Amino acid sequence: MAQAKTASTSGRKTAAKSATQNVSKDFTGKNMSDFGKDDELHAYREMLLIRRFEEKAGQLYGMGFIGGFCHLYIGQEAVVVGMQMAQKEGDQVITAYRDHGHMLATGMSARGVMAELTGRRGGYSKGKGGSMHMFSKEKQFYGGHGIVGAQVSLGTGLAFANAYRGNDSVSVAYFGDGAANQGQVYESFNMAALWKLPIVYIVENNRYAMGTSTARATAQSNYSLRGSGFGIPGIQVDGMDVRAVKAAGDEALAHCRSGKGPIILEMLTYRYRGHSMSDPAKYRSKEEVQKMRSEQDPIEQVRLRILDGGWATEDELKAIDKDIRDVVSDSADFAQNDPEPDVSELYTDILL
């Protein structure tokens, strides 16, 4: 018995060492091959749609058309757009409450998302879910979730379903740096590693969990290492560069599809606005935010590469921006004029 125990312990140490070696790998964008014209223009459109949509959502919130909580994704657009470029049809997405960008990136309509934000019957949850609770089975989007870390367990369940059915789909579960300290996250890691479930855990590390810097709130701020005790490899990624995200996503998804189990991607990103619309973000300086905007903005990086590559002119990029503004403006008009849910809807979709 003693020999068997020693052999087992040795095996676990070997697995842990192997995982630790894997986490040293990083994707910065500088070591990635450049996108071609089609990739750059696609990324530009998708990220710009999220940016303009969120700007309009912030305006509508200020005007009183959107109630409750509203968490904007401005600054983090490269993360979800790069991952969606790497995913294939059938892969599932689940995330937290900063979720509008994820919805748009999966192909959910701007009208449906904005209508849900304003509580109208044309919204994805018939106007009853609001900012944090929208779903689309058609687009394999399994919701934003207001309970911190809840989506990690649910995303692991989606991965279990994929393994049980024997399909080739991968679950992609997004959560923030604050949620990374939740106990259910580690319970999920353990289960996923034990059963080698096909799931990519994405930590969107935007440096602040609500109003608290990661430097003050966590003992291990390299979130790509968080799965090493379970033998889960991890990669740090420049989450402000869509090329780096796409490359890391390609590798992570291939890892899962090959039957190697879960993997963690830590996206080093940054949100320009406060935690929610009610947060003045006084815990950081204006200079810090401006530095990120001027030096690492994900959309500006793509815009400059498009211009440098001669793939579009300034006027052509302005035309793209106008088209997207028109889509967003249409969604806002629809969301302000669509009827509210009928009173009878209060008693539908309730399970007892």
Phi, psi and omega per residue, in radians:
M1 nan -0.690 -3.114
A2 -1.108 -0.704 -3.141
Q3 -1.145 -0.710 3.131
A4 -1.088 -0.727 -3.141
K5 -1.102 -0.733 3.134
T6 -1.102 -0.744 -3.136
A7 -1.119 -0.727 -3.141
S8 -1.120 -0.767 3.130
T9 -1.092 -0.725 3.126
S10 -1.076 -0.688 3.125
G11 -1.102 -0.714 3.132
R12 -1.150 -0.677 3.128
K13 -1.135 -0.676 3.126
T14 -1.122 -0.748 3.131
A15 -1.117 -0.750 -3.130
A16 -1.125 -0.726 3.124
K17 -1.094 -0.733 3.131
S18 -1.081 -0.746 3.138
A19 -1.124 -0.708 -3.138
T20 -1.101 -0.663 3.099
Q21 -1.120 -0.649 -3.120
N22 -1.150 -0.555 -3.039
V23 -1.273 -0.209 -3.123
S24 -1.268 -0.280 -3.125
K25 -1.262 2.460 3.095
D26 -2.429 2.826 3.099
F27 -2.178 2.040 -3.059
T28 -1.924 -0.186 -3.040
G29 1.648 -0.650 3.123
K30 -1.263 -0.455 3.132
N31 -1.756 0.286 3.115
M32 -1.841 2.573 3.029
S33 -1.206 2.570 -3.106
D34 -1.153 2.619 2.989
F35 -1.215 2.712 2.959
G36 -1.448 -3.130 -3.098
K37 -0.996 -0.856 -3.077
D38 -1.098 -0.725 3.130
D39 -1.115 -0.786 -3.117
E40 -1.108 -0.782 -3.126
L41 -1.175 -0.655 3.089
H42 -1.099 -0.840 -3.138
A43 -1.074 -0.703 -3.138
Y44 -1.071 -0.833 3.139
R45 -1.084 -0.813 -3.074
E46 -1.139 -0.776 3.140
M47 -1.196 -0.666 3.137
L48 -1.171 -0.632 3.073
L49 -1.049 -0.792 3.128
I50 -1.101 -0.786 -3.114
R51 -1.059 -0.852 -3.101
R52 -1.195 -0.635 3.111
F53 -1.100 -0.807 -3.111
E54 -1.174 -0.625 3.068
E55 -1.084 -0.745 3.121
K56 -1.181 -0.686 3.098
A57 -1.064 -0.697 3.089
G58 -1.090 -0.679 3.099
Q59 -1.123 -0.815 -3.125
L60 -1.129 -0.597 3.076
Y61 -1.106 -0.791 3.128
G62 -1.108 -0.489 3.140
M63 -1.501 -0.097 3.101
G64 1.596 0.096 3.133
F65 -1.376 -0.411 3.108
I66 -1.985 2.200 3.141
G67 -1.896 3.053 3.103
G68 1.265 -2.563 -3.124
F69 -1.568 2.643 3.103
C70 -2.648 1.915 -3.093
H71 -1.879 2.062 -3.048
L72 -1.614 2.633 -3.018
Y73 -1.795 0.199 -3.042
I74 -1.077 2.149 -3.114
G75 1.893 -0.441 -3.042
Q76 -1.816 0.217 -2.970
E77 -1.027 -0.570 -3.064
A78 -1.129 -0.474 -3.076
V79 -1.111 -1.003 -3.046
V80 -1.298 -0.577 3.131
V81 -1.192 -0.761 3.104
G82 -1.087 -0.710 3.124
M83 -1.171 -0.729 3.132
Q84 -1.111 -0.551 3.093
M85 -1.181 -0.446 -3.138
A86 -1.549 -0.457 -3.070
Q87 -1.329 2.877 3.077
K88 -2.165 2.929 -3.118
E89 -1.019 2.312 -3.118
G90 1.866 -0.410 3.069
D91 -1.203 2.425 -3.092
Q92 -1.735 2.656 3.100
V93 -2.205 2.372 3.047
I94 -2.511 2.501 -3.016
T95 -2.614 -3.013 -3.114
A96 -1.632 -2.623 -3.029
Y97 -1.498 -0.249 3.051
R98 -1.540 1.307 -2.773
D99 -2.090 -0.130 -3.054
H100 -1.066 -0.695 -3.133
G101 -1.104 -0.653 3.131
H102 -1.147 -0.693 3.132
M103 -1.082 -0.854 -3.110
L104 -1.116 -0.680 -3.121
A105 -1.150 -0.528 3.104
T106 -1.361 -0.136 3.116
G107 1.797 0.092 3.057
M108 -1.160 2.545 -3.004
S109 -1.297 2.507 3.101
A110 -1.070 -0.635 3.114
R111 -1.063 -0.839 -3.096
G112 -1.141 -0.672 3.138
V113 -1.213 -0.815 -3.113
M114 -1.159 -0.638 3.111
A115 -1.122 -0.614 3.088
E116 -1.201 -0.646 3.113
L117 -1.065 -0.620 -3.128
T118 -1.618 0.067 3.069
G119 1.279 0.690 -3.105
R120 -1.866 2.765 -3.022
R121 -1.178 -0.335 3.102
G122 -1.439 0.056 3.132
G123 -1.327 2.894 -3.066
Y124 -1.147 -0.399 3.047
S125 -2.035 0.536 3.094
K126 1.057 0.439 3.103
G127 1.461 0.108 -3.052
K128 -1.876 -0.074 -3.075
G129 -1.792 -0.635 -3.124
G130 1.294 -2.848 -3.002
S131 -1.003 -0.681 -2.979
M132 -1.621 -0.123 -2.983
H133 -2.347 1.367 3.059
M134 -2.205 2.581 -3.080
F135 -2.485 2.664 3.023
S136 -2.590 1.816 3.095
K137 -1.107 -0.638 -3.131
E138 -1.038 -0.731 -3.105
K139 -1.650 0.136 3.130
Q140 1.038 0.604 3.094
F141 -1.833 2.021 -2.994
Y142 -1.814 0.524 2.898
G143 1.796 2.673 2.819
G144 -1.600 2.617 -3.049
H145 -2.344 2.243 -3.069
G146 -1.399 -0.402 3.101
I147 -1.363 2.102 -3.019
V148 -1.064 2.099 3.110
G149 1.529 -0.147 -3.078
A150 -1.047 -0.647 -3.073
Q151 -1.173 -0.355 3.129
V152 -1.199 -0.745 3.079
S153 -1.163 -0.751 -3.129
L154 -1.157 -0.694 3.093
G155 -1.113 -0.610 3.072
T156 -1.160 -0.621 3.057
G157 -1.123 -0.676 3.068
L158 -1.085 -0.711 3.117
A159 -1.138 -0.676 3.086
F160 -1.073 -0.722 3.122
A161 -1.088 -0.704 3.108
N162 -1.089 -0.768 3.134
A163 -1.136 -0.706 -3.127
Y164 -1.121 -0.691 -3.117
R165 -1.420 -0.268 3.128
G166 1.264 0.455 3.104
N167 -1.554 -3.073 -3.057
D168 -1.857 0.291 -3.063
S169 -1.495 2.665 3.130
V170 -2.137 2.405 3.049
S171 -1.561 2.325 3.106
V172 -2.031 1.961 -3.060
A173 -1.957 2.059 3.132
Y174 -1.681 2.450 2.986
F175 -2.683 2.870 -3.051
G176 -1.634 3.042 3.139
D177 -1.120 -0.534 3.094
G178 -1.217 -0.743 3.139
A179 -1.156 -0.380 -3.099
A180 -1.095 -0.266 3.136
N181 -1.670 0.055 -3.141
Q182 -1.335 2.476 -3.117
G183 -1.083 -0.674 -3.101
Q184 -1.142 -0.388 3.073
V185 -1.101 -0.757 -3.111
Y186 -1.319 -0.542 3.010
E187 -1.085 -0.694 3.120
S188 -1.190 -0.735 3.089
F189 -0.984 -0.784 -3.102
N190 -1.077 -0.806 -3.129
M191 -1.136 -0.774 -3.104
A192 -1.122 -0.680 3.128
A193 -1.238 -0.698 -3.118
L194 -1.074 -0.729 -3.078
W195 -1.794 0.107 3.127
K196 0.899 0.951 -3.096
L197 -1.370 2.528 -3.110
P198 -1.420 1.502 -3.129
I199 -2.479 2.400 3.013
V200 -1.818 2.032 3.065
Y201 -1.581 2.125 -3.108
I202 -1.988 2.015 3.059
V203 -1.609 1.934 3.068
E204 -1.498 1.585 -3.077
N205 -1.486 1.609 3.123
N206 -1.674 0.267 2.972
R207 1.449 -0.272 -3.097
Y208 -2.368 2.093 3.016
A209 -1.560 1.830 -2.939
M210 0.998 -1.874 -3.125
G211 -1.974 0.274 -3.061
T212 -1.995 2.203 3.116
S213 -1.120 2.524 3.091
T214 -1.058 -0.485 3.138
A215 -1.112 -0.437 -3.117
R216 -1.720 -0.233 -2.935
A217 -2.051 -0.157 -3.055
T218 -2.418 2.436 -3.118
A219 -1.400 -0.449 3.121
Q220 -2.211 1.707 -3.038
S221 -1.534 -0.023 2.986
N222 -1.561 1.634 -3.014
Y223 -1.248 -0.287 3.088
S224 -1.199 -0.281 3.132
L225 -1.543 -0.128 -2.980
R226 -1.084 -0.384 -3.132
G227 -1.716 0.057 -3.028
S228 -1.083 -0.565 3.118
G229 -1.183 -0.275 3.124
F230 -1.859 0.049 -3.089
G231 1.360 0.355 3.137
I232 -1.637 2.100 3.111
P233 -1.231 2.732 3.133
G234 -2.493 2.695 -3.114
I235 -2.353 2.368 2.991
Q236 -1.577 2.421 -3.032
V237 -2.331 2.445 2.993
D238 -1.250 1.698 -3.080
G239 -1.322 0.042 3.067
M240 -1.709 -0.068 -3.135
D241 -2.067 1.941 -3.040
V242 -1.090 -0.487 3.112
R243 -1.167 -0.731 3.135
A244 -1.146 -0.693 3.129
V245 -1.123 -0.812 3.140
K246 -1.043 -0.773 -3.120
A247 -1.125 -0.771 3.117
A248 -1.165 -0.659 3.098
G249 -1.094 -0.735 3.095
D250 -0.989 -0.816 -3.092
E251 -1.199 -0.736 -3.107
A252 -1.147 -0.742 -3.131
L253 -1.184 -0.663 3.077
A254 -1.123 -0.671 3.084
H255 -1.003 -0.833 -3.112
C256 -1.187 -0.751 -3.092
R257 -1.179 -0.396 -3.119
S258 -1.449 0.005 3.096
G259 1.543 0.250 -3.106
K260 -1.504 -0.044 3.097
G261 1.606 -2.833 -3.012
P262 -1.295 2.849 3.061
I263 -2.596 2.647 -3.128
I264 -1.970 2.306 2.990
L265 -1.997 2.111 3.035
E266 -1.700 1.963 3.124
M267 -1.596 1.977 3.120
L268 -1.454 1.786 -3.005
T269 -2.330 -2.933 -3.058
Y270 -2.809 2.337 3.052
R271 -1.750 2.356 -3.106
Y272 -1.406 -0.526 -3.113
R273 -1.657 3.107 3.091
G274 -1.212 3.094 3.140
H275 -0.951 -0.788 3.038
S276 -2.442 3.129 -3.112
M277 -1.123 -0.327 -3.133
S278 -1.586 0.049 -3.070
D279 -1.783 2.036 3.124
P280 -1.341 -0.123 3.068
A281 0.995 0.774 -3.141
K282 -1.386 -0.031 -3.141
Y283 -1.427 0.009 3.082
R284 -2.457 2.744 -3.057
S285 -1.455 2.694 3.056
K286 -1.109 -0.573 3.139
E287 -1.111 -0.657 3.122
E288 -1.099 -0.809 -3.130
V289 -1.134 -0.758 -3.114
Q290 -1.125 -0.622 3.119
K291 -1.103 -0.747 3.107
M292 -1.140 -0.752 3.133
R293 -1.060 -0.767 -3.030
S294 -1.394 -0.467 -3.041
E295 -1.874 -0.454 -3.005
Q296 -2.322 0.227 -3.096
D297 -0.971 2.212 -3.043
P298 -1.133 -0.599 -3.117
I299 -1.343 -0.706 3.129
E300 -1.106 -0.639 3.090
Q301 -1.017 -0.786 -3.133
V302 -1.201 -0.734 -3.140
R303 -0.996 -0.791 -3.124
L304 -1.155 -0.660 3.116
R305 -1.163 -0.657 3.109
I306 -1.109 -0.789 3.140
L307 -1.159 -0.766 -3.140
D308 -1.117 -0.585 3.141
G309 -1.403 -0.132 -3.123
G310 1.252 0.402 -3.079
W311 -1.520 -0.217 3.074
A312 -2.874 2.694 3.087
T313 -1.651 2.960 3.074
E314 -0.998 -0.734 -3.126
D315 -1.126 -0.677 3.135
E316 -1.180 -0.656 3.091
L317 -1.206 -0.616 3.065
K318 -1.132 -0.622 3.109
A319 -1.155 -0.682 3.069
I320 -1.079 -0.782 3.121
D321 -1.044 -0.735 3.127
K322 -1.104 -0.758 3.117
D323 -1.021 -0.758 -3.118
I324 -1.207 -0.705 3.077
R325 -1.059 -0.636 3.111
D326 -1.133 -0.726 3.105
V327 -1.076 -0.786 -3.107
V328 -1.192 -0.715 3.108
S329 -1.086 -0.715 3.085
D330 -1.077 -0.714 3.141
S331 -1.142 -0.646 3.129
A332 -1.195 -0.733 3.103
D333 -1.081 -0.781 3.125
F334 -1.068 -0.776 -3.067
A335 -1.187 -0.461 3.137
Q336 -1.515 -0.328 -3.067
N337 -1.943 -0.236 3.103
D338 -1.158 2.460 -3.135
P339 -1.111 2.674 3.028
E340 -1.298 2.798 3.127
P341 -1.054 2.568 3.063
D342 -1.162 2.652 -3.131
V343 -0.982 -0.560 -3.127
S344 -1.095 -0.371 -3.141
E345 -1.179 -0.269 3.102
L346 -1.026 -0.473 -3.035
Y347 -1.891 0.117 3.091
T348 -1.671 2.759 3.135
D349 1.050 0.492 3.092
I350 -1.893 2.149 -3.120
L351 -1.811 2.244 -3.141
L352 -2.001 nan nan
